């Protein structure tokens, strides 16, 4: 992993693991974050299958299209999970940590059971 990917992973990990009962494990060879080890809400993409450096996240219906339309350089439809509405966030350039944390929180909200959502309050 190159230095840029290591820095991006460190930022993504810090944001994801700040969420209640978030866990991390490798899935498909990439660091992936789960709610209590069960349901994934984000996957780090370290140039996976020739893709860009990024993070793929669960998103509510309509958000993927909205974000891509607003900034197609930063947001993209990732393979495999894109058809389910997940959004890809390009981490090849400067990372806005606050924005990434908020996007991860929304991804978490999208998949977490109600008992965990109460912990976000």
N, C-alpha and C positions, 0 to 999 in steps of 0.2 A: 504494500500500500504506500503510495507516495505521500509526501508531506501535506499536500493540499487535502487529500482524502482523509488523512489522519485527523487534521484540524476539523474538517467538516463532520466526521464521525464523532469527535469529542463534543462538539456543539450539539449535534442531534441527540446524542446519548444523554447529555446533561438535561436537555429539554424534555425528552421522553421519560426519563427515569424520575423526573420531578412529579409526575402524575401519580395519583393514588394506586397502589398495588400494581404498578407497571413492572414487567419483567422483561428480560432480554435473553434471547437465545439465537443461535444460528438457524436459519431456515433458508433452504435453497442456496446455501453457502454465504449468506449475507446476514449481518446483524439485523434482527427483527424484534420489534417490541409488541408485547402482548398485554392484555388486561388480565392480571392474575394468572398468567401462564396459559391462558385458554384461547382467547380470540385476538388475532393480530390487528393492530391499528396502524402500523408503519413498518416499512422495510427500507434499509439503507441500500443504495445502489452504487457500488464501487465499480463503475464502468461494466456492470453485469451484461454479458452477451454483447459487448461493444457499445452499450448505451453510454450516456453521459453520467457524470458524477451527480447523484441526486438522492432524493428520498421519496418514496412512494407512500401515500397515505390514503386511508379510507376517507370518503367524503359523502355528505348527503346528496341526494338527487339534485342535479342542476348546477352544483358548485363547480364541478370539473369544467363544464363548458364556459361558465362565467369567468373563472380564473384564466383559462386559456385565452379567451377572447380579450380579457383585460391586459394580458402580458404574455404573449406566446414565446418570449425568450426565457422567462422564468418558469412558466408552468407548461406542462405537457401531459399527454395521455400516455401512461406507461403501458408496455405490453403486459399480457396475462391478466392483470387486475384492472386495467383501464376500462374494459367493457363493463365492469361492475361499478364504475363511477369513481374509482380511485384517481387521485391526482398525483402527478410527478412534479417535484420542485427541483429545479436546477440549482446545484450547489457548486458549480464551476466558478462562480464569481463571488463577490462579497456577500456574506451571509448576514441578513438582518435577524439577529437572534430573537428579538421580541416577536417578530412576525412568524418565525419558525415555531417558536413556543406556542403561539396562538393557533397556528395551523395544526400542530400536533394535538393540542387540547381539543380542537374541534373533531379531529380524527378519532380521538379517544372517546369523546362524547357520542360519536356516531355508532360505536360498537359496544360500549360498556353497558352492563346491566344497571338498572336504577340504583341499586345499593352503592355502587361505586360513584355514580354521578352525584349523589348526595355529598360525597367526600370532597368534591371539587368546590363546593360552596365555601 
